Amino acid sequence: MIASATLLKDLQTRVTLLEEDLRRRCDADPQVNAPLQAQYQAARAKNRTAETFNAWRDEQLNQVSVAWIMACVFVRFLEDNQLLDTPFLAGPDAARLNRARDEQELFFKQHPTASERDYLLHVFDVV
């Protein structure tokens, strides 16, 4: 049984953490921030926003964060209901959780320079 209120609170916390991480990455790496600046300038040129860049970017980062979290929730739903033969993130029992950990370990052995983001992209591609 899903505890909706608890799930929502937990997911909101995750979204906030992801947004903060993305914001730090944008502030620290001009290559990460540059595409957002270009999109913002294009939106301003077409009068699609009157917000400041930081306010506009925060909204974009929120949307990106929510999309990533919801994609993971979808994968977990499939795993918990055994609609995937292979679990990738976790599972409703110890056996499926261990299998998901094995899958992740195998991915990183095959892709030693990959990141957690790369693993999630791999999972989304497979699913």
C-alpha positions as CSV (number, residue, x, y, z in Angstrom):
1,M,0.0,0.0,0.0
2,I,1.3,3.4,-0.9
3,A,1.5,6.1,1.8
4,S,0.7,9.0,-0.5
5,A,1.4,11.8,1.9
6,T,4.8,10.3,2.9
7,L,5.7,9.6,-0.7
8,L,4.8,13.1,-1.8
9,K,6.9,14.6,1.0
10,D,9.8,12.4,0.2
11,L,9.6,13.2,-3.5
12,Q,9.4,17.0,-2.8
13,T,12.5,16.7,-0.8
14,R,14.3,14.9,-3.6
15,V,13.2,17.5,-6.1
16,T,14.6,20.3,-3.9
17,L,17.9,18.4,-3.5
18,L,18.2,17.9,-7.2
19,E,17.3,21.5,-8.0
20,E,20.0,22.7,-5.6
21,D,22.6,20.3,-7.2
22,L,21.7,21.5,-10.7
23,R,21.9,25.2,-9.6
24,R,25.3,24.6,-8.1
25,R,26.5,22.9,-11.3
26,C,25.2,25.8,-13.4
27,D,26.9,28.3,-11.2
28,A,30.2,26.4,-11.2
29,D,30.4,25.3,-14.8
30,P,29.8,27.8,-17.6
31,Q,29.4,24.9,-20.1
32,V,26.4,23.7,-18.1
33,N,24.9,27.1,-17.8
34,A,25.5,28.3,-21.3
35,P,22.6,26.3,-23.0
36,L,20.2,27.7,-20.4
37,Q,21.4,31.2,-21.1
38,A,20.9,30.7,-24.8
39,Q,17.4,29.4,-24.2
40,Y,16.6,32.3,-22.0
41,Q,17.8,34.8,-24.5
42,A,15.7,33.1,-27.2
43,A,12.6,33.2,-24.9
44,R,13.2,36.9,-24.1
45,A,13.7,37.8,-27.8
46,K,10.3,36.2,-28.6
47,N,8.6,37.9,-25.6
48,R,7.9,34.5,-24.0
49,T,9.3,35.6,-20.6
50,A,9.8,38.8,-18.7
51,E,11.5,37.1,-15.8
52,T,15.1,37.6,-14.8
53,F,17.5,34.9,-15.9
54,N,17.9,33.5,-12.4
55,A,14.1,33.3,-11.9
56,W,13.6,31.7,-15.3
57,R,16.5,29.3,-14.8
58,D,15.1,28.3,-11.4
59,E,11.8,27.3,-13.0
60,Q,13.6,25.4,-15.7
61,L,15.6,23.5,-13.1
62,N,12.5,22.7,-11.2
63,Q,10.9,21.2,-14.3
64,V,14.0,19.2,-15.1
65,S,14.2,18.0,-11.5
66,V,10.5,16.9,-11.4
67,A,10.9,15.1,-14.7
68,W,13.9,13.1,-13.5
69,I,12.2,12.2,-10.2
70,M,9.0,11.2,-12.0
71,A,10.9,9.0,-14.4
72,C,12.5,7.2,-11.5
73,V,9.1,6.8,-9.8
74,F,7.8,5.3,-13.0
75,V,10.7,2.8,-13.1
76,R,10.1,1.9,-9.5
77,F,6.4,1.4,-10.1
78,L,7.3,-1.1,-12.9
79,E,9.8,-2.8,-10.7
80,D,7.5,-3.1,-7.7
81,N,4.8,-4.6,-9.8
82,Q,7.3,-6.9,-11.5
83,L,6.5,-5.5,-14.9
84,L,10.2,-5.5,-15.7
85,D,12.1,-8.7,-15.8
86,T,15.2,-7.0,-14.6
87,P,15.1,-4.5,-11.8
88,F,17.5,-1.6,-12.2
89,L,16.9,0.7,-9.2
90,A,15.4,-1.4,-6.4
91,G,12.7,-3.9,-5.8
92,P,9.9,-4.9,-3.4
93,D,11.9,-7.6,-1.8
94,A,15.5,-8.4,-1.0
95,A,16.1,-10.6,-4.0
96,R,15.0,-8.0,-6.5
97,L,16.9,-5.3,-4.6
98,N,20.1,-7.4,-4.7
99,R,19.5,-8.0,-8.4
100,A,19.1,-4.2,-9.0
101,R,22.4,-3.6,-7.2
102,D,24.1,-6.3,-9.3
103,E,22.8,-4.6,-12.5
104,Q,24.2,-1.3,-11.4
105,E,27.5,-2.8,-10.4
106,L,27.7,-4.6,-13.8
107,F,27.0,-1.3,-15.6
108,F,29.8,0.5,-13.8
109,K,32.2,-2.4,-14.5
110,Q,31.4,-2.1,-18.2
111,H,31.5,1.7,-18.1
112,P,34.1,2.6,-15.5
113,T,34.0,6.4,-16.3
114,A,30.2,6.6,-16.2
115,S,28.3,8.6,-13.6
116,E,25.0,8.0,-11.7
117,R,23.4,10.2,-14.3
118,D,24.7,7.9,-17.0
119,Y,23.3,4.9,-15.2
120,L,19.8,6.5,-15.0
121,L,20.0,7.4,-18.7
122,H,20.8,3.8,-19.4
123,V,17.9,2.6,-17.3
124,F,15.5,5.0,-19.1
125,D,16.8,3.8,-22.5
126,V,16.2,0.2,-21.5
127,V,12.8,0.8,-20.0
